[in-house]
Every structure is written in structure tokens, then in C-alpha cells.
Amino acid sequence: MGGDYPRIYRMTAGARRGATGVGLLLGLIGAAGIWSTLRPGGHPSLVVEAFGVVFILAGALIAANAQTARLVLREDELRVTHLFFTRAVRRDAVAGRKLMRPRWLGAGRYAVIDQGGRETQFPPNLKYDRAFHAYVDAFPKA
């Protein structure tokens, strides 16, 4: 198989900006909740403060994962990286591929299945090109 390797695919710039925006919005909601209990005249509430912290952390994780999620194609393996994990699959161990297309999502999301039946999903909203499709289309449909 020809081509220049490694090939790195990241989420589209628009998807990264959207996820970062969602993360910021969640962080602001969390901060507003905490502020409402701590401000003068506010009613202290451990539950509201806890939810505020959860919203801030969730927002930070969503934004950070959007920046770090990637797919790396090498001649002999593919590697999926997210914020907290990396999964590598040897090319000769891939038994099939599938395109998952939820009804609410216009674009598809790819996954490969290894010979042990373990599914490795690619990050959403990757910016695909012809080399990507040539690489993935070489695997049989699952």
C-alpha cells in the first residue's frame, strides 16, 4: 500500500470549536451555580456547589478531549487516541470495518473490529481524505 505514513486525522476545526464552546458553556453554568451559593445573600447549598463542580469538570473534559482526539494511520497499524486512553490495532488483526450512522447524526462514524471481536471506534467528526478511505475500504465490511 503506497502513501506517506503516518497520517494523522483530527476532528474538524468546526467540531473542535463546537466542543470547546459546549465545554465553556458547561463551565460557565457550573461557575454560576457555585457563585449563586457563595455570593452575599445567597443560600449555601452543598448539592448546588457539587453540581457546579461536576459541570466545570465535564466542560473541561469535553473541551480537552476535542483537542486531543485523533486517529493515526500507519502502514502496519492504526491508533486511536483520546484524552485518557490510546488503542492501537495492528492492520493484519483487523477483521472488518463498519460505518455507524445514527439517525440524528448526518455524518458517519467509523469503527474497526479486530479478530477477537473487539470494536475500536474512531473519534467523531474527523476530516477524512482519499487516503483515509483507501486505507479503511481495504478492510472487509463487518
Chimera marker file (.cmm) of the C-alpha trace (Angstrom):
<marker_set name="trace">
<marker id="1" x="0.000" y="0.000" z="0.000" r="1" g="1" b="0" radius="0.5"/>
<marker id="2" x="1.513" y="3.298" z="-1.044" r="1" g="1" b="0" radius="0.5"/>
<marker id="3" x="1.245" y="6.591" z="0.720" r="1" g="1" b="0" radius="0.5"/>
<marker id="4" x="3.033" y="8.677" z="3.231" r="1" g="1" b="0" radius="0.5"/>
<marker id="5" x="2.796" y="7.439" z="6.801" r="1" g="1" b="0" radius="0.5"/>
<marker id="6" x="1.944" y="8.219" z="9.462" r="1" g="1" b="0" radius="0.5"/>
<marker id="7" x="-1.283" y="10.007" z="8.503" r="1" g="1" b="0" radius="0.5"/>
<marker id="8" x="-2.900" y="11.926" z="11.347" r="1" g="1" b="0" radius="0.5"/>
<marker id="9" x="-6.608" y="12.739" z="11.373" r="1" g="1" b="0" radius="0.5"/>
<marker id="10" x="-8.108" y="15.153" z="13.890" r="1" g="1" b="0" radius="0.5"/>
<marker id="11" x="-11.617" y="16.413" z="14.420" r="1" g="1" b="0" radius="0.5"/>
<marker id="12" x="-12.579" y="19.173" z="12.024" r="1" g="1" b="0" radius="0.5"/>
<marker id="13" x="-11.875" y="22.704" z="13.224" r="1" g="1" b="0" radius="0.5"/>
<marker id="14" x="-15.608" y="23.385" z="13.454" r="1" g="1" b="0" radius="0.5"/>
<marker id="15" x="-16.202" y="20.293" z="15.596" r="1" g="1" b="0" radius="0.5"/>
<marker id="16" x="-13.317" y="21.248" z="17.892" r="1" g="1" b="0" radius="0.5"/>
<marker id="17" x="-14.680" y="24.778" z="18.238" r="1" g="1" b="0" radius="0.5"/>
<marker id="18" x="-18.177" y="23.428" z="18.897" r="1" g="1" b="0" radius="0.5"/>
<marker id="19" x="-16.981" y="21.018" z="21.588" r="1" g="1" b="0" radius="0.5"/>
<marker id="20" x="-14.894" y="23.770" z="23.164" r="1" g="1" b="0" radius="0.5"/>
<marker id="21" x="-17.948" y="26.039" z="23.144" r="1" g="1" b="0" radius="0.5"/>
<marker id="22" x="-20.060" y="23.358" z="24.828" r="1" g="1" b="0" radius="0.5"/>
<marker id="23" x="-17.298" y="22.870" z="27.386" r="1" g="1" b="0" radius="0.5"/>
<marker id="24" x="-17.126" y="26.593" z="28.097" r="1" g="1" b="0" radius="0.5"/>
<marker id="25" x="-20.907" y="26.801" z="28.419" r="1" g="1" b="0" radius="0.5"/>
<marker id="26" x="-20.960" y="23.935" z="30.918" r="1" g="1" b="0" radius="0.5"/>
<marker id="27" x="-18.121" y="25.570" z="32.836" r="1" g="1" b="0" radius="0.5"/>
<marker id="28" x="-19.989" y="28.879" z="32.988" r="1" g="1" b="0" radius="0.5"/>
<marker id="29" x="-23.169" y="27.160" z="34.172" r="1" g="1" b="0" radius="0.5"/>
<marker id="30" x="-21.184" y="25.379" z="36.878" r="1" g="1" b="0" radius="0.5"/>
<marker id="31" x="-19.425" y="28.565" z="37.945" r="1" g="1" b="0" radius="0.5"/>
<marker id="32" x="-22.741" y="30.468" z="38.063" r="1" g="1" b="0" radius="0.5"/>
<marker id="33" x="-24.227" y="27.747" z="40.253" r="1" g="1" b="0" radius="0.5"/>
<marker id="34" x="-21.325" y="27.903" z="42.676" r="1" g="1" b="0" radius="0.5"/>
<marker id="35" x="-21.334" y="31.710" z="42.668" r="1" g="1" b="0" radius="0.5"/>
<marker id="36" x="-25.058" y="31.787" z="43.442" r="1" g="1" b="0" radius="0.5"/>
<marker id="37" x="-24.469" y="29.903" z="46.686" r="1" g="1" b="0" radius="0.5"/>
<marker id="38" x="-21.359" y="31.831" z="47.745" r="1" g="1" b="0" radius="0.5"/>
<marker id="39" x="-22.409" y="35.410" z="46.974" r="1" g="1" b="0" radius="0.5"/>
<marker id="40" x="-23.625" y="37.666" z="49.781" r="1" g="1" b="0" radius="0.5"/>
<marker id="41" x="-27.277" y="36.898" z="50.446" r="1" g="1" b="0" radius="0.5"/>
<marker id="42" x="-27.041" y="33.566" z="48.653" r="1" g="1" b="0" radius="0.5"/>
<marker id="43" x="-28.286" y="30.328" z="50.137" r="1" g="1" b="0" radius="0.5"/>
<marker id="44" x="-25.410" y="27.891" z="50.713" r="1" g="1" b="0" radius="0.5"/>
<marker id="45" x="-26.166" y="24.514" z="49.176" r="1" g="1" b="0" radius="0.5"/>
<marker id="46" x="-23.703" y="21.686" z="49.033" r="1" g="1" b="0" radius="0.5"/>
<marker id="47" x="-25.738" y="19.990" z="46.288" r="1" g="1" b="0" radius="0.5"/>
<marker id="48" x="-25.655" y="23.054" z="44.012" r="1" g="1" b="0" radius="0.5"/>
<marker id="49" x="-21.931" y="23.505" z="44.650" r="1" g="1" b="0" radius="0.5"/>
<marker id="50" x="-21.274" y="19.826" z="43.886" r="1" g="1" b="0" radius="0.5"/>
<marker id="51" x="-23.227" y="20.050" z="40.642" r="1" g="1" b="0" radius="0.5"/>
<marker id="52" x="-21.310" y="23.212" z="39.793" r="1" g="1" b="0" radius="0.5"/>
<marker id="53" x="-18.006" y="21.401" z="40.200" r="1" g="1" b="0" radius="0.5"/>
<marker id="54" x="-19.304" y="18.488" z="38.087" r="1" g="1" b="0" radius="0.5"/>
<marker id="55" x="-20.367" y="20.880" z="35.307" r="1" g="1" b="0" radius="0.5"/>
<marker id="56" x="-16.999" y="22.641" z="35.355" r="1" g="1" b="0" radius="0.5"/>
<marker id="57" x="-15.096" y="19.335" z="35.195" r="1" g="1" b="0" radius="0.5"/>
<marker id="58" x="-17.359" y="17.924" z="32.464" r="1" g="1" b="0" radius="0.5"/>
<marker id="59" x="-16.895" y="21.066" z="30.396" r="1" g="1" b="0" radius="0.5"/>
<marker id="60" x="-13.131" y="20.944" z="30.789" r="1" g="1" b="0" radius="0.5"/>
<marker id="61" x="-13.017" y="17.257" z="29.803" r="1" g="1" b="0" radius="0.5"/>
<marker id="62" x="-15.212" y="17.765" z="26.723" r="1" g="1" b="0" radius="0.5"/>
<marker id="63" x="-13.075" y="20.673" z="25.521" r="1" g="1" b="0" radius="0.5"/>
<marker id="64" x="-9.774" y="18.898" z="26.243" r="1" g="1" b="0" radius="0.5"/>
<marker id="65" x="-10.856" y="15.654" z="24.560" r="1" g="1" b="0" radius="0.5"/>
<marker id="66" x="-11.877" y="17.537" z="21.422" r="1" g="1" b="0" radius="0.5"/>
<marker id="67" x="-8.361" y="18.967" z="21.218" r="1" g="1" b="0" radius="0.5"/>
<marker id="68" x="-6.560" y="15.642" z="21.804" r="1" g="1" b="0" radius="0.5"/>
<marker id="69" x="-8.736" y="13.109" z="19.939" r="1" g="1" b="0" radius="0.5"/>
<marker id="70" x="-7.025" y="11.780" z="16.835" r="1" g="1" b="0" radius="0.5"/>
<marker id="71" x="-6.614" y="8.802" z="14.558" r="1" g="1" b="0" radius="0.5"/>
<marker id="72" x="-3.134" y="7.888" z="13.354" r="1" g="1" b="0" radius="0.5"/>
<marker id="73" x="-2.834" y="5.554" z="10.376" r="1" g="1" b="0" radius="0.5"/>
<marker id="74" x="0.471" y="3.774" z="9.917" r="1" g="1" b="0" radius="0.5"/>
<marker id="75" x="1.323" y="1.254" z="7.278" r="1" g="1" b="0" radius="0.5"/>
<marker id="76" x="1.066" y="-1.624" z="9.777" r="1" g="1" b="0" radius="0.5"/>
<marker id="77" x="-1.360" y="-0.298" z="12.454" r="1" g="1" b="0" radius="0.5"/>
<marker id="78" x="-3.963" y="2.271" z="13.307" r="1" g="1" b="0" radius="0.5"/>
<marker id="79" x="-4.014" y="4.123" z="16.599" r="1" g="1" b="0" radius="0.5"/>
<marker id="80" x="-6.961" y="5.929" z="18.198" r="1" g="1" b="0" radius="0.5"/>
<marker id="81" x="-6.094" y="8.475" z="20.885" r="1" g="1" b="0" radius="0.5"/>
<marker id="82" x="-8.479" y="10.229" z="23.253" r="1" g="1" b="0" radius="0.5"/>
<marker id="83" x="-7.807" y="12.250" z="26.380" r="1" g="1" b="0" radius="0.5"/>
<marker id="84" x="-7.440" y="9.285" z="28.739" r="1" g="1" b="0" radius="0.5"/>
<marker id="85" x="-6.676" y="6.313" z="26.503" r="1" g="1" b="0" radius="0.5"/>
<marker id="86" x="-4.958" y="5.146" z="23.375" r="1" g="1" b="0" radius="0.5"/>
<marker id="87" x="-5.845" y="1.988" z="21.499" r="1" g="1" b="0" radius="0.5"/>
<marker id="88" x="-3.684" y="0.516" z="18.756" r="1" g="1" b="0" radius="0.5"/>
<marker id="89" x="-4.840" y="-2.187" z="16.345" r="1" g="1" b="0" radius="0.5"/>
<marker id="90" x="-2.430" y="-3.972" z="14.049" r="1" g="1" b="0" radius="0.5"/>
<marker id="91" x="-3.577" y="-3.800" z="10.476" r="1" g="1" b="0" radius="0.5"/>
<marker id="92" x="-3.317" y="-7.549" z="9.973" r="1" g="1" b="0" radius="0.5"/>
<marker id="93" x="-5.535" y="-8.082" z="13.064" r="1" g="1" b="0" radius="0.5"/>
<marker id="94" x="-8.500" y="-6.126" z="11.652" r="1" g="1" b="0" radius="0.5"/>
<marker id="95" x="-11.346" y="-8.481" z="10.749" r="1" g="1" b="0" radius="0.5"/>
<marker id="96" x="-13.711" y="-5.833" z="9.429" r="1" g="1" b="0" radius="0.5"/>
<marker id="97" x="-14.963" y="-2.266" z="9.402" r="1" g="1" b="0" radius="0.5"/>
<marker id="98" x="-18.308" y="-0.644" z="9.842" r="1" g="1" b="0" radius="0.5"/>
<marker id="99" x="-19.857" y="2.755" z="9.417" r="1" g="1" b="0" radius="0.5"/>
<marker id="100" x="-22.147" y="3.715" z="12.270" r="1" g="1" b="0" radius="0.5"/>
<marker id="101" x="-24.709" y="6.300" z="11.251" r="1" g="1" b="0" radius="0.5"/>
<marker id="102" x="-27.130" y="7.328" z="13.991" r="1" g="1" b="0" radius="0.5"/>
<marker id="103" x="-30.327" y="8.911" z="12.719" r="1" g="1" b="0" radius="0.5"/>
<marker id="104" x="-29.594" y="12.237" z="14.394" r="1" g="1" b="0" radius="0.5"/>
<marker id="105" x="-26.075" y="12.440" z="13.015" r="1" g="1" b="0" radius="0.5"/>
<marker id="106" x="-25.636" y="13.301" z="9.370" r="1" g="1" b="0" radius="0.5"/>
<marker id="107" x="-22.027" y="12.155" z="9.043" r="1" g="1" b="0" radius="0.5"/>
<marker id="108" x="-20.963" y="8.623" z="9.796" r="1" g="1" b="0" radius="0.5"/>
<marker id="109" x="-18.513" y="7.398" z="12.379" r="1" g="1" b="0" radius="0.5"/>
<marker id="110" x="-16.196" y="4.528" z="11.537" r="1" g="1" b="0" radius="0.5"/>
<marker id="111" x="-15.112" y="1.591" z="13.639" r="1" g="1" b="0" radius="0.5"/>
<marker id="112" x="-12.906" y="-1.431" z="13.021" r="1" g="1" b="0" radius="0.5"/>
<marker id="113" x="-13.385" y="-4.845" z="14.580" r="1" g="1" b="0" radius="0.5"/>
<marker id="114" x="-10.344" y="-6.959" z="15.366" r="1" g="1" b="0" radius="0.5"/>
<marker id="115" x="-10.179" y="-10.733" z="15.086" r="1" g="1" b="0" radius="0.5"/>
<marker id="116" x="-11.118" y="-11.074" z="18.757" r="1" g="1" b="0" radius="0.5"/>
<marker id="117" x="-14.372" y="-9.166" z="18.139" r="1" g="1" b="0" radius="0.5"/>
<marker id="118" x="-13.216" y="-6.012" z="19.936" r="1" g="1" b="0" radius="0.5"/>
<marker id="119" x="-14.547" y="-2.836" z="18.356" r="1" g="1" b="0" radius="0.5"/>
<marker id="120" x="-12.400" y="0.283" z="18.090" r="1" g="1" b="0" radius="0.5"/>
<marker id="121" x="-14.398" y="3.390" z="17.268" r="1" g="1" b="0" radius="0.5"/>
<marker id="122" x="-12.758" y="6.334" z="15.552" r="1" g="1" b="0" radius="0.5"/>
<marker id="123" x="-13.247" y="9.788" z="17.057" r="1" g="1" b="0" radius="0.5"/>
<marker id="124" x="-16.267" y="11.639" z="15.648" r="1" g="1" b="0" radius="0.5"/>
<marker id="125" x="-16.103" y="14.365" z="13.005" r="1" g="1" b="0" radius="0.5"/>
<marker id="126" x="-12.702" y="13.505" z="11.607" r="1" g="1" b="0" radius="0.5"/>
<marker id="127" x="-11.586" y="15.304" z="8.473" r="1" g="1" b="0" radius="0.5"/>
<marker id="128" x="-11.341" y="12.396" z="6.015" r="1" g="1" b="0" radius="0.5"/>
<marker id="129" x="-9.496" y="12.353" z="2.702" r="1" g="1" b="0" radius="0.5"/>
<marker id="130" x="-8.986" y="9.890" z="-0.159" r="1" g="1" b="0" radius="0.5"/>
<marker id="131" x="-6.035" y="8.235" z="1.559" r="1" g="1" b="0" radius="0.5"/>
<marker id="132" x="-8.215" y="7.570" z="4.624" r="1" g="1" b="0" radius="0.5"/>
<marker id="133" x="-10.943" y="5.981" z="2.533" r="1" g="1" b="0" radius="0.5"/>
<marker id="134" x="-8.425" y="3.861" z="0.609" r="1" g="1" b="0" radius="0.5"/>
<marker id="135" x="-6.933" y="2.628" z="3.895" r="1" g="1" b="0" radius="0.5"/>
<marker id="136" x="-10.259" y="1.841" z="5.575" r="1" g="1" b="0" radius="0.5"/>
<marker id="137" x="-12.011" y="0.497" z="2.470" r="1" g="1" b="0" radius="0.5"/>
<marker id="138" x="-9.303" y="-2.181" z="2.215" r="1" g="1" b="0" radius="0.5"/>
<marker id="139" x="-10.931" y="-3.866" z="5.243" r="1" g="1" b="0" radius="0.5"/>
<marker id="140" x="-13.997" y="-6.055" z="4.618" r="1" g="1" b="0" radius="0.5"/>
<marker id="141" x="-17.374" y="-4.753" z="5.781" r="1" g="1" b="0" radius="0.5"/>
<marker id="142" x="-18.467" y="-6.217" z="9.105" r="1" g="1" b="0" radius="0.5"/>
<link id1="1" id2="2" r="1" g="1" b="0" radius="0.2"/>
<link id1="2" id2="3" r="1" g="1" b="0" radius="0.2"/>
<link id1="3" id2="4" r="1" g="1" b="0" radius="0.2"/>
<link id1="4" id2="5" r="1" g="1" b="0" radius="0.2"/>
<link id1="5" id2="6" r="1" g="1" b="0" radius="0.2"/>
<link id1="6" id2="7" r="1" g="1" b="0" radius="0.2"/>
<link id1="7" id2="8" r="1" g="1" b="0" radius="0.2"/>
<link id1="8" id2="9" r="1" g="1" b="0" radius="0.2"/>
<link id1="9" id2="10" r="1" g="1" b="0" radius="0.2"/>
<link id1="10" id2="11" r="1" g="1" b="0" radius="0.2"/>
<link id1="11" id2="12" r="1" g="1" b="0" radius="0.2"/>
<link id1="12" id2="13" r="1" g="1" b="0" radius="0.2"/>
<link id1="13" id2="14" r="1" g="1" b="0" radius="0.2"/>
<link id1="14" id2="15" r="1" g="1" b="0" radius="0.2"/>
<link id1="15" id2="16" r="1" g="1" b="0" radius="0.2"/>
<link id1="16" id2="17" r="1" g="1" b="0" radius="0.2"/>
<link id1="17" id2="18" r="1" g="1" b="0" radius="0.2"/>
<link id1="18" id2="19" r="1" g="1" b="0" radius="0.2"/>
<link id1="19" id2="20" r="1" g="1" b="0" radius="0.2"/>
<link id1="20" id2="21" r="1" g="1" b="0" radius="0.2"/>
<link id1="21" id2="22" r="1" g="1" b="0" radius="0.2"/>
<link id1="22" id2="23" r="1" g="1" b="0" radius="0.2"/>
<link id1="23" id2="24" r="1" g="1" b="0" radius="0.2"/>
<link id1="24" id2="25" r="1" g="1" b="0" radius="0.2"/>
<link id1="25" id2="26" r="1" g="1" b="0" radius="0.2"/>
<link id1="26" id2="27" r="1" g="1" b="0" radius="0.2"/>
<link id1="27" id2="28" r="1" g="1" b="0" radius="0.2"/>
<link id1="28" id2="29" r="1" g="1" b="0" radius="0.2"/>
<link id1="29" id2="30" r="1" g="1" b="0" radius="0.2"/>
<link id1="30" id2="31" r="1" g="1" b="0" radius="0.2"/>
<link id1="31" id2="32" r="1" g="1" b="0" radius="0.2"/>
<link id1="32" id2="33" r="1" g="1" b="0" radius="0.2"/>
<link id1="33" id2="34" r="1" g="1" b="0" radius="0.2"/>
<link id1="34" id2="35" r="1" g="1" b="0" radius="0.2"/>
<link id1="35" id2="36" r="1" g="1" b="0" radius="0.2"/>
<link id1="36" id2="37" r="1" g="1" b="0" radius="0.2"/>
<link id1="37" id2="38" r="1" g="1" b="0" radius="0.2"/>
<link id1="38" id2="39" r="1" g="1" b="0" radius="0.2"/>
<link id1="39" id2="40" r="1" g="1" b="0" radius="0.2"/>
<link id1="40" id2="41" r="1" g="1" b="0" radius="0.2"/>
<link id1="41" id2="42" r="1" g="1" b="0" radius="0.2"/>
<link id1="42" id2="43" r="1" g="1" b="0" radius="0.2"/>
<link id1="43" id2="44" r="1" g="1" b="0" radius="0.2"/>
<link id1="44" id2="45" r="1" g="1" b="0" radius="0.2"/>
<link id1="45" id2="46" r="1" g="1" b="0" radius="0.2"/>
<link id1="46" id2="47" r="1" g="1" b="0" radius="0.2"/>
<link id1="47" id2="48" r="1" g="1" b="0" radius="0.2"/>
<link id1="48" id2="49" r="1" g="1" b="0" radius="0.2"/>
<link id1="49" id2="50" r="1" g="1" b="0" radius="0.2"/>
<link id1="50" id2="51" r="1" g="1" b="0" radius="0.2"/>
<link id1="51" id2="52" r="1" g="1" b="0" radius="0.2"/>
<link id1="52" id2="53" r="1" g="1" b="0" radius="0.2"/>
<link id1="53" id2="54" r="1" g="1" b="0" radius="0.2"/>
<link id1="54" id2="55" r="1" g="1" b="0" radius="0.2"/>
<link id1="55" id2="56" r="1" g="1" b="0" radius="0.2"/>
<link id1="56" id2="57" r="1" g="1" b="0" radius="0.2"/>
<link id1="57" id2="58" r="1" g="1" b="0" radius="0.2"/>
<link id1="58" id2="59" r="1" g="1" b="0" radius="0.2"/>
<link id1="59" id2="60" r="1" g="1" b="0" radius="0.2"/>
<link id1="60" id2="61" r="1" g="1" b="0" radius="0.2"/>
<link id1="61" id2="62" r="1" g="1" b="0" radius="0.2"/>
<link id1="62" id2="63" r="1" g="1" b="0" radius="0.2"/>
<link id1="63" id2="64" r="1" g="1" b="0" radius="0.2"/>
<link id1="64" id2="65" r="1" g="1" b="0" radius="0.2"/>
<link id1="65" id2="66" r="1" g="1" b="0" radius="0.2"/>
<link id1="66" id2="67" r="1" g="1" b="0" radius="0.2"/>
<link id1="67" id2="68" r="1" g="1" b="0" radius="0.2"/>
<link id1="68" id2="69" r="1" g="1" b="0" radius="0.2"/>
<link id1="69" id2="70" r="1" g="1" b="0" radius="0.2"/>
<link id1="70" id2="71" r="1" g="1" b="0" radius="0.2"/>
<link id1="71" id2="72" r="1" g="1" b="0" radius="0.2"/>
<link id1="72" id2="73" r="1" g="1" b="0" radius="0.2"/>
<link id1="73" id2="74" r="1" g="1" b="0" radius="0.2"/>
<link id1="74" id2="75" r="1" g="1" b="0" radius="0.2"/>
<link id1="75" id2="76" r="1" g="1" b="0" radius="0.2"/>
<link id1="76" id2="77" r="1" g="1" b="0" radius="0.2"/>
<link id1="77" id2="78" r="1" g="1" b="0" radius="0.2"/>
<link id1="78" id2="79" r="1" g="1" b="0" radius="0.2"/>
<link id1="79" id2="80" r="1" g="1" b="0" radius="0.2"/>
<link id1="80" id2="81" r="1" g="1" b="0" radius="0.2"/>
<link id1="81" id2="82" r="1" g="1" b="0" radius="0.2"/>
<link id1="82" id2="83" r="1" g="1" b="0" radius="0.2"/>
<link id1="83" id2="84" r="1" g="1" b="0" radius="0.2"/>
<link id1="84" id2="85" r="1" g="1" b="0" radius="0.2"/>
<link id1="85" id2="86" r="1" g="1" b="0" radius="0.2"/>
<link id1="86" id2="87" r="1" g="1" b="0" radius="0.2"/>
<link id1="87" id2="88" r="1" g="1" b="0" radius="0.2"/>
<link id1="88" id2="89" r="1" g="1" b="0" radius="0.2"/>
<link id1="89" id2="90" r="1" g="1" b="0" radius="0.2"/>
<link id1="90" id2="91" r="1" g="1" b="0" radius="0.2"/>
<link id1="91" id2="92" r="1" g="1" b="0" radius="0.2"/>
<link id1="92" id2="93" r="1" g="1" b="0" radius="0.2"/>
<link id1="93" id2="94" r="1" g="1" b="0" radius="0.2"/>
<link id1="94" id2="95" r="1" g="1" b="0" radius="0.2"/>
<link id1="95" id2="96" r="1" g="1" b="0" radius="0.2"/>
<link id1="96" id2="97" r="1" g="1" b="0" radius="0.2"/>
<link id1="97" id2="98" r="1" g="1" b="0" radius="0.2"/>
<link id1="98" id2="99" r="1" g="1" b="0" radius="0.2"/>
<link id1="99" id2="100" r="1" g="1" b="0" radius="0.2"/>
<link id1="100" id2="101" r="1" g="1" b="0" radius="0.2"/>
<link id1="101" id2="102" r="1" g="1" b="0" radius="0.2"/>
<link id1="102" id2="103" r="1" g="1" b="0" radius="0.2"/>
<link id1="103" id2="104" r="1" g="1" b="0" radius="0.2"/>
<link id1="104" id2="105" r="1" g="1" b="0" radius="0.2"/>
<link id1="105" id2="106" r="1" g="1" b="0" radius="0.2"/>
<link id1="106" id2="107" r="1" g="1" b="0" radius="0.2"/>
<link id1="107" id2="108" r="1" g="1" b="0" radius="0.2"/>
<link id1="108" id2="109" r="1" g="1" b="0" radius="0.2"/>
<link id1="109" id2="110" r="1" g="1" b="0" radius="0.2"/>
<link id1="110" id2="111" r="1" g="1" b="0" radius="0.2"/>
<link id1="111" id2="112" r="1" g="1" b="0" radius="0.2"/>
<link id1="112" id2="113" r="1" g="1" b="0" radius="0.2"/>
<link id1="113" id2="114" r="1" g="1" b="0" radius="0.2"/>
<link id1="114" id2="115" r="1" g="1" b="0" radius="0.2"/>
<link id1="115" id2="116" r="1" g="1" b="0" radius="0.2"/>
<link id1="116" id2="117" r="1" g="1" b="0" radius="0.2"/>
<link id1="117" id2="118" r="1" g="1" b="0" radius="0.2"/>
<link id1="118" id2="119" r="1" g="1" b="0" radius="0.2"/>
<link id1="119" id2="120" r="1" g="1" b="0" radius="0.2"/>
<link id1="120" id2="121" r="1" g="1" b="0" radius="0.2"/>
<link id1="121" id2="122" r="1" g="1" b="0" radius="0.2"/>
<link id1="122" id2="123" r="1" g="1" b="0" radius="0.2"/>
<link id1="123" id2="124" r="1" g="1" b="0" radius="0.2"/>
<link id1="124" id2="125" r="1" g="1" b="0" radius="0.2"/>
<link id1="125" id2="126" r="1" g="1" b="0" radius="0.2"/>
<link id1="126" id2="127" r="1" g="1" b="0" radius="0.2"/>
<link id1="127" id2="128" r="1" g="1" b="0" radius="0.2"/>
<link id1="128" id2="129" r="1" g="1" b="0" radius="0.2"/>
<link id1="129" id2="130" r="1" g="1" b="0" radius="0.2"/>
<link id1="130" id2="131" r="1" g="1" b="0" radius="0.2"/>
<link id1="131" id2="132" r="1" g="1" b="0" radius="0.2"/>
<link id1="132" id2="133" r="1" g="1" b="0" radius="0.2"/>
<link id1="133" id2="134" r="1" g="1" b="0" radius="0.2"/>
<link id1="134" id2="135" r="1" g="1" b="0" radius="0.2"/>
<link id1="135" id2="136" r="1" g="1" b="0" radius="0.2"/>
<link id1="136" id2="137" r="1" g="1" b="0" radius="0.2"/>
<link id1="137" id2="138" r="1" g="1" b="0" radius="0.2"/>
<link id1="138" id2="139" r="1" g="1" b="0" radius="0.2"/>
<link id1="139" id2="140" r="1" g="1" b="0" radius="0.2"/>
<link id1="140" id2="141" r="1" g="1" b="0" radius="0.2"/>
<link id1="141" id2="142" r="1" g="1" b="0" radius="0.2"/>
</marker_set>
